[in-house]
């Protein structure tokens, strides 16, 4: 995939109607501090289109990025932010659930997990929840540059085992610093565009 143009086309809040887009959509979910904005910026070849923040949990909307006027990259609100009150957490959950149920163009959901740590309870809940909505989560193991190369296989196995992921679950180690893993994600986006795979 070659990124020619990108725009933040739609921002959906808690009461917003999910847009009925004509192009395929791929969604990205992850814990508040997992590096989701950094990954999205790397994929879109932009430094700060998706806002990175020192304050986790800042994304409280569903953001639809139009790429090349042929596919949408959908940034879902970060989950597991400890300082968010229960009412806000419940609303975020409802908003994401509404999107997963109602989007007719959603082809796949990428779930971001920090490769340095064992997935937490929120990660396990999100993995199961995505699967229950009928999608086969693709795991992106972020912050690859923070661990030694010799640790990668062990950490990938830990992630899959902790999530009770199916044996053929795809795990893409990714670094926003080195951009390793970006091309693998681009290849998947191309396949979703041509209809060769379904999440």
C-alpha positions in Angstrom: 0.0 0.0 0.0 1.3 3.5 -0.9 -0.2 6.3 1.1 -1.1 9.1 -1.2 -3.6 11.1 0.9 -5.1 10.9 4.3 -7.8 12.9 6.1 -9.6 12.6 9.4 -13.1 12.4 7.9 -15.5 11.6 10.7 -15.3 11.8 14.5 -18.0 9.9 16.4 -18.8 10.7 20.0 -21.0 8.8 22.4 -24.3 10.1 20.9 -23.1 10.2 17.2 -24.5 8.0 14.5 -22.1 5.6 12.9 -21.3 6.7 9.4 -22.4 4.5 6.5 -19.1 4.5 4.6 -18.8 3.1 1.1 -15.2 1.8 1.5 -13.9 -1.1 3.7 -13.0 -0.3 7.3 -10.3 -1.8 9.6 -10.4 -0.9 13.3 -7.6 -0.6 15.8 -8.2 -1.3 19.5 -5.9 -1.2 22.5 -5.2 -0.2 26.0 -4.8 3.6 26.6 -1.0 3.6 26.8 -0.2 0.8 24.2 1.1 3.1 21.4 -2.0 3.1 19.2 -1.7 6.8 18.1 2.0 6.2 17.3 1.1 3.1 15.2 -1.6 4.9 13.3 0.7 7.9 12.5 3.4 5.5 11.2 0.8 3.7 9.0 -0.4 7.0 7.6 3.0 8.4 7.1 2.1 11.4 9.2 3.8 12.7 12.3 0.8 13.9 14.3 -2.5 13.2 12.5 -3.5 10.9 15.3 -2.8 12.7 18.6 -0.3 11.1 20.9 -0.6 12.2 24.5 1.2 12.0 27.8 -2.2 11.6 29.3 -3.5 8.1 28.5 -7.2 7.7 27.8 -7.5 11.0 25.9 -9.2 9.5 22.8 -12.8 9.3 23.7 -14.2 9.2 20.2 -14.2 6.8 17.2 -12.0 8.5 14.6 -12.4 7.5 10.9 -9.3 8.2 8.7 -9.9 8.1 5.0 -6.8 6.7 3.2 -6.5 7.2 -0.5 -10.3 7.5 -0.7 -10.4 3.6 -0.8 -10.2 2.4 2.8 -10.9 3.7 6.3 -8.6 3.2 9.3 -10.8 3.4 12.4 -9.2 4.5 15.7 -11.3 3.1 18.6 -11.2 4.7 22.1 -8.4 3.3 24.4 -9.7 1.1 27.2 -8.5 0.3 30.7 -7.6 3.9 31.7 -7.7 3.7 35.5 -8.6 7.3 36.1 -11.7 7.3 34.0 -14.9 6.9 36.1 -17.1 3.9 35.7 -19.9 5.9 33.9 -17.4 7.0 31.3 -15.9 3.5 30.9 -19.4 2.1 30.3 -20.2 4.8 27.7 -16.9 4.0 25.9 -17.8 0.3 25.9 -21.3 1.0 24.5 -19.9 3.2 21.8 -17.4 0.6 20.6 -20.0 -2.2 20.8 -22.4 -0.1 18.8 -19.7 0.4 16.1 -18.8 -3.3 15.9 -22.4 -4.3 15.6 -23.5 -1.6 13.1 -20.7 -1.1 10.7 -21.4 -2.8 7.5 -17.9 -2.2 6.1 -15.8 -3.4 9.0 -13.4 -6.1 7.7 -11.0 -6.6 10.6 -10.1 -5.6 14.1 -6.4 -5.2 15.1 -5.8 -5.6 18.8 -2.7 -3.9 20.1 -0.8 -5.5 23.0 2.5 -4.2 24.6 5.0 -6.9 23.7 6.9 -6.3 27.0 4.1 -7.4 29.3 1.7 -10.3 29.8 -1.7 -9.1 28.5 -3.9 -7.8 31.4 -7.5 -8.6 32.2 -8.8 -5.8 30.1 -6.8 -7.2 27.1 -8.3 -10.6 27.6 -11.8 -9.2 27.8 -11.3 -7.2 24.7 -9.9 -10.1 22.7 -12.9 -12.3 23.7 -15.3 -9.5 23.0 -14.0 -8.9 19.5 -14.2 -12.6 18.8 -17.8 -12.7 20.1 -18.7 -10.0 17.6 -17.7 -12.3 14.8 -14.2 -11.0 14.1 -10.9 -12.9 14.2 -8.6 -10.4 16.1 -5.2 -9.7 14.5 -2.7 -8.9 17.3 -0.1 -6.2 16.9 2.6 -6.6 19.5 3.8 -2.9 20.0 7.0 -1.4 21.4 9.1 -4.1 19.8 12.2 -1.9 20.1 12.0 -2.0 23.9 13.0 -5.7 24.1 15.9 -7.8 22.9 15.5 -9.7 19.7 16.1 -12.9 21.6 13.0 -12.3 23.7 10.5 -11.8 20.8 9.4 -15.4 20.3 8.9 -15.9 24.0 6.8 -12.8 24.4 4.7 -13.6 21.4 4.0 -17.0 22.8 3.1 -15.4 26.2 0.6 -13.1 24.5 -1.1 -15.9 22.6 -1.2 -18.2 25.6 -2.6 -15.5 28.0 -5.3 -14.5 25.5 -6.1 -18.2 24.8 -5.8 -17.2 21.1 -6.3 -19.8 18.4 -3.1 -21.4 17.2 -3.2 -19.7 13.8 -3.8 -16.2 15.3 -1.6 -13.7 13.5 0.7 -11.7 15.8 2.7 -8.8 14.2 5.6 -7.5 16.3 5.7 -3.7 15.7 7.9 -0.8 16.5 6.9 2.8 15.9 10.6 3.8 16.2 12.0 1.4 13.5 8.7 0.9 11.6 9.2 -2.9 11.7 5.9 -4.6 11.2 4.5 -1.7 9.1 4.8 -3.6 5.8 3.0 -6.6 7.1 0.1 -4.5 8.1 0.1 -2.7 4.7 0.0 -6.2 3.0 -3.1 -7.1 5.1 -4.8 -3.8 4.2 -4.2 -4.5 0.5 -5.7 -7.9 1.0 -8.8 -6.5 2.7 -9.1 -4.0 -0.2 -9.1 -6.8 -2.7 -11.4 -9.0 -0.6 -8.8 -11.8 -0.3 -9.1 -12.1 3.4 -11.7 -11.3 6.1 -11.1 -10.6 9.7 
